[in-house]
Amino acid sequence: MKRWLLYFLMAALTLAGCNGKEEDSKTDPKPDKEVAGTLGQDPEVLVTNLHSPWSIQKVGSAMYVSERTGSIVEWNKSKLTRQPVELKKTLSSKAEAGLLGFLLTPDFSESRRAYAYYTYEDGSGNSINRIVSLQKDNDKWLERETLIDGIPSGDYHHGGRLKLGPDGMLYATTGDAKKPEIAQDTVSLGGKILRMNPDGTIPKDNPFANSYVYSYGHRNPQGLAWDDAGKLYESEHGESAHDEINEIDPGKNYGWPEIEGDQQKPDMINPLIHSGENTWAPSGLAYFDGKLFIAALRGESLKQYDIKSGKMTDIITNAGRIRDVFVDEEFLYFISNNTDGRGNPDEKDDKLYRLPLSQLEGNMP
């Protein structure tokens, strides 16, 4: 089946089911024997039949997963609801586009507010990315305020990750929208990591005056994570392999499209590690105990990068494409992404998995 047709059918089915009502939980609390873990325990499947999931969030016992087709799945103690997101703009169905980054506010339990990054169509065939606030209203989500609009978009390379830093600021990754030159243009919002106050205003201590730009020279970054010391790390899709894990400093230039891999130019930063001639297509990123955990799409694995030793290891395989990873005080969670038109889904895809952190602590390679 053509990729665009598969995505169209998937979107239609999703919208038909987005009534905010409780669905069959489709929860399997038993280990998924088809998925291999290298740390001594196979992952547990919590939820199945997700539709092109993109971001994982958690508060208390409730898990939230954004779906590119325009909904949020809430799973709480085996109860599952698929909740529509009512946006002010027409959600794009272009490849890699849709409802992407999703982030609960720190006071979500009281405010019921969240942030979202999505791609919309402007009515003239052009697609644009924006960052907005959402309000949860029973079993639906409503777009409230626009934080940033006009983020470059195209057929591919949307970026889309949202994270709150230890400094309380909101960070976002943006892609180059298949226009590599804008990644080097510090006026453009494309090909960047952006930093903003939680209300969408520009922090006074950003590296460029009156600018959201925190770092530049990025191709298609999709993961952000901070270590215990507050150091920021980023995962990024390279061109024809050469995918990257970067250590991010404010105001620095990470080279795209001028350099990639081990190439060097003055005042451009090389990655901590890159994939060489292999392809990872890294997406979501999480940190725990000196390690970065990397969701790999084309690489079809959950990877572990030891920051101190520089060693990269596959810790989960055979789940297919993996889009995001999330760590709390007890578990590591991850989502497969086989229903996005590029994977080979089985009848239960996509899935939300988890592993106990005790497995990671006791069995780190």
C-alpha positions in Angstrom: 0.0 0.0 0.0 1.3 3.5 -0.8 2.6 5.3 2.2 0.3 8.3 1.8 -2.7 6.1 1.4 -1.8 4.1 4.6 -1.4 7.4 6.5 -4.7 8.8 5.1 -6.6 5.7 6.2 -4.9 5.7 9.6 -5.9 9.3 10.1 -9.5 8.7 9.1 -9.8 5.8 11.5 -8.3 7.8 14.3 -10.6 10.8 13.8 -13.6 8.5 13.7 -12.6 7.1 17.1 -11.6 10.4 18.7 -14.8 10.9 20.8 -13.1 11.0 24.1 -14.9 7.9 25.3 -13.3 5.0 27.1 -12.1 2.4 24.7 -11.1 -1.2 25.2 -7.9 -1.0 27.3 -6.0 -3.2 24.9 -3.5 -3.7 27.7 -1.3 -6.7 28.0 0.5 -6.8 31.3 2.6 -9.8 30.2 6.1 -9.6 28.7 6.1 -9.3 24.9 8.1 -12.3 24.0 8.7 -11.0 20.4 10.8 -8.1 21.8 14.3 -8.9 23.1 16.0 -7.1 26.0 19.7 -7.5 26.6 19.6 -6.7 30.3 18.1 -9.9 31.5 14.4 -9.1 31.2 12.1 -8.5 28.3 10.0 -5.3 28.3 6.4 -5.3 29.5 3.7 -4.2 27.1 1.3 -1.7 28.7 -0.8 -0.5 25.7 -1.3 -1.7 22.2 -2.9 -0.3 19.0 -1.5 3.2 19.2 -1.7 5.3 16.1 1.7 6.8 15.0 2.7 7.7 18.6 5.3 10.5 19.1 5.7 11.7 22.7 5.4 10.0 26.1 4.4 11.9 29.3 3.5 10.7 32.8 2.0 12.2 35.9 1.1 10.0 38.9 -0.2 6.7 37.6 -1.4 8.2 34.3 0.5 7.9 31.1 -0.1 10.2 28.1 1.0 9.5 24.5 0.5 12.0 21.7 -0.5 10.6 18.3 0.5 12.3 15.1 -3.0 12.0 13.7 -4.3 14.4 16.4 -5.1 12.7 19.6 -3.8 12.1 23.1 -4.0 8.6 24.6 -4.4 8.5 28.3 -3.7 5.2 30.1 -4.4 4.9 33.8 -4.4 1.6 35.7 -5.6 -0.4 32.6 -8.3 2.2 31.6 -7.5 3.7 28.2 -9.2 6.7 26.5 -8.3 8.3 23.1 -8.9 12.0 23.5 -9.2 14.4 20.6 -7.1 17.6 20.4 -9.1 20.5 19.1 -6.6 22.7 17.3 -7.1 26.2 15.9 -5.4 25.3 12.6 -5.8 22.4 10.2 -3.4 19.6 11.2 -1.0 18.6 8.4 -0.9 15.0 7.2 2.3 15.4 5.4 5.1 12.8 5.9 6.7 13.3 9.4 4.1 16.0 10.2 1.2 16.2 12.5 0.8 16.4 16.3 4.4 15.9 17.5 5.9 17.2 20.7 3.7 17.0 23.8 4.6 18.1 27.3 2.7 18.4 30.5 3.3 21.5 32.7 4.9 20.9 36.1 1.6 21.9 37.8 -0.6 19.7 35.4 -2.4 18.0 38.3 -4.0 21.3 39.2 -3.9 23.4 36.0 -4.6 20.6 33.4 -2.4 22.4 31.0 0.2 21.1 28.5 2.4 22.3 25.6 2.2 20.9 22.0 4.2 21.3 18.8 2.2 20.6 15.6 2.3 21.1 11.9 -0.6 22.8 10.2 -1.7 23.7 6.7 -2.2 27.4 5.9 -4.8 26.9 3.2 -2.4 27.5 0.3 -0.7 24.2 0.4 2.0 25.4 2.7 2.8 23.7 6.0 4.0 25.6 9.1 5.0 24.5 12.6 3.8 26.1 15.8 4.1 25.7 19.6 1.0 26.2 21.6 -0.5 25.6 25.1 -3.4 23.1 25.5 -6.1 22.8 28.2 -7.4 19.4 29.2 -11.2 19.6 29.4 -12.5 16.3 30.6 -11.7 13.9 27.8 -10.6 16.4 25.2 -7.8 18.9 24.8 -8.3 22.5 23.6 -5.7 24.8 22.0 -5.4 27.9 24.1 -2.4 30.2 23.4 0.2 30.4 20.7 3.7 30.5 22.1 5.6 30.5 18.7 4.3 30.4 15.2 6.0 30.5 11.8 8.5 27.7 12.5 9.7 26.5 9.0 8.1 23.4 7.7 8.0 21.5 4.5 7.5 17.9 3.4 10.1 16.6 5.9 12.4 17.6 8.8 10.0 19.2 11.4 12.0 18.6 14.5 9.2 18.7 17.1 10.6 17.7 20.6 9.5 19.8 23.6 11.2 19.6 27.0 11.4 21.6 30.2 15.0 22.2 31.3 16.3 22.2 34.8 16.4 26.0 34.5 12.6 26.0 34.2 12.7 27.1 30.5 10.9 25.5 27.6 13.1 24.0 24.9 12.1 22.9 21.4 13.9 21.3 18.5 13.2 22.5 14.9 14.2 20.9 11.6 15.7 22.5 8.5 12.5 21.8 6.6 14.6 20.4 3.7 16.2 23.8 3.3 19.7 23.2 4.7 20.9 26.8 4.4 18.4 28.0 7.1 20.2 25.9 9.7 23.1 28.4 9.5 20.9 31.5 9.6 20.5 32.6 13.2 17.5 34.7 12.1 15.5 31.7 11.0 13.8 29.4 13.5 14.6 26.3 11.4 17.4 23.9 12.2 17.7 25.1 15.8 17.2 24.3 19.4 14.9 27.1 20.7 14.7 28.3 24.4 11.8 30.3 25.7 10.1 31.3 29.0 7.1 29.0 29.8 4.8 31.8 28.6 6.5 31.9 25.2 8.5 35.1 25.7 12.2 35.3 25.0 14.5 34.9 28.0 16.8 37.8 28.6 19.8 35.5 29.0 19.5 33.7 25.6 22.8 33.7 23.7 21.4 35.9 20.9 19.6 39.1 21.8 15.9 39.1 21.2 16.0 35.6 19.8 14.7 32.2 20.7 17.7 30.6 19.2 19.8 28.6 21.7 22.0 26.6 19.3 22.1 26.3 15.5 23.4 24.2 12.6 21.0 21.3 13.2 19.4 19.2 10.5 16.5 17.4 12.1 16.9 17.2 15.9 14.3 15.1 17.8 15.7 14.4 21.3 16.7 16.5 24.3 17.8 15.4 27.8 19.8 16.8 30.7 22.2 15.0 33.0 22.5 15.4 36.8 24.8 18.4 36.4 22.4 20.2 34.0 24.3 19.5 30.8 22.1 19.4 27.7 22.3 16.6 25.1 20.6 16.3 21.8 19.9 13.6 19.2 19.8 14.5 15.5 19.2 12.8 12.1 22.1 13.1 9.7 22.1 13.0 5.9 22.6 9.5 4.5 23.6 8.2 7.9 26.0 10.2 10.1 23.3 10.6 12.8 24.5 12.4 15.9 24.4 12.7 19.6 25.6 16.2 20.6 26.5 18.0 23.8 24.8 21.3 23.5 26.3 24.7 24.7 24.4 28.0 24.2 25.1 30.0 21.1 27.2 27.2 19.4 27.1 26.1 15.8 26.7 22.4 15.2 27.7 22.5 11.6 24.9 21.4 9.4 25.1 21.6 6.4 28.7 22.7 6.4 30.1 19.7 8.2 29.0 16.2 9.3 30.6 13.3 11.0 34.3 14.0 11.7 34.6 16.9 9.3 35.8 20.1 10.9 35.5 23.8 10.4 36.5 26.7 12.8 33.8 27.5 15.4 31.7 24.5 14.5 31.1 21.7 17.1 31.5 18.0 16.3 29.2 15.4 17.8 30.1 13.3 20.8 29.3 10.3 18.6 27.9 9.7 15.2 26.7 6.6 13.3 29.2 6.8 10.5 27.9 5.0 7.4 25.1 3.3 9.4 21.7 4.9 10.1 20.1 5.2 13.5 17.5 7.9 12.8 17.5 8.8 16.5 14.4 10.4 18.0 13.5 10.7 21.7 16.2 10.9 24.3 16.3 10.3 28.1 19.0 10.3 30.8 19.5 8.0 33.8 22.6 7.2 35.9 25.3 8.5 33.5 23.6 7.0 30.4 21.6 8.4 27.6 18.8 6.2 26.2 18.1 6.8 22.5 15.0 5.8 20.6 16.1 4.7 17.1 13.7 4.6 14.2 15.7 3.3 11.2 18.0 1.6 13.7 15.0 -0.3 15.2 16.4 -0.4 18.7 16.6 1.3 22.0 20.2 2.4 22.4 22.2 3.2 25.5 25.1 5.6 25.3 27.5 5.7 28.2 28.6 9.3 28.5 31.8 8.6 30.4 33.1 5.7 28.3 31.6 6.7 24.9 30.2 3.2 24.4 27.0 2.7 22.4 24.9 -0.5 23.1 21.6 -1.8 21.9 19.5 -2.7 24.9 16.1 -3.4 23.1 15.7 -5.0 19.7 12.9 -6.5 17.6 10.3 -3.9 18.6 10.7 -2.2 15.2 11.0 1.5 14.9 11.2 3.3 18.3 10.1 6.9 18.6 10.4 8.1 22.2 11.8 7.1 25.6 10.8 8.4 29.0 12.3 7.7 32.5 10.6 8.2 35.9 11.7 7.2 39.4 10.9 3.5 38.8 10.7 2.6 35.1 12.0 3.3 31.6 9.2 3.6 29.1 9.4 3.6 25.3 7.0 3.5 22.3 7.2 1.8 19.0 6.5 3.7 15.8 5.7 1.1 13.2 2.3 2.5 12.0 3.8 5.8 10.6 3.9 4.5 7.0 7.6 3.5 7.2 7.5 0.5 9.5 6.1 -3.1 9.3 3.3 -3.1 11.9 1.9 -6.2 13.4 -1.8 -6.5 14.4 -1.1 -4.9 17.9 1.2 -2.1 16.9 2.0 0.5 18.0 2.8 -0.3 21.7 3.9 1.4 24.9 6.5 -0.7 26.8 8.3 -0.4 30.1 11.3 -1.8 31.9 12.2 -1.5 35.6 15.1 0.8 36.2 16.5 -1.8 38.6 17.2 -3.9 35.5 19.2 -1.1 34.1 21.1 -0.4 37.3 22.0 -4.1 37.8 22.8 -5.1 34.3 24.5 -2.1 32.6 26.9 -3.4 30.0 
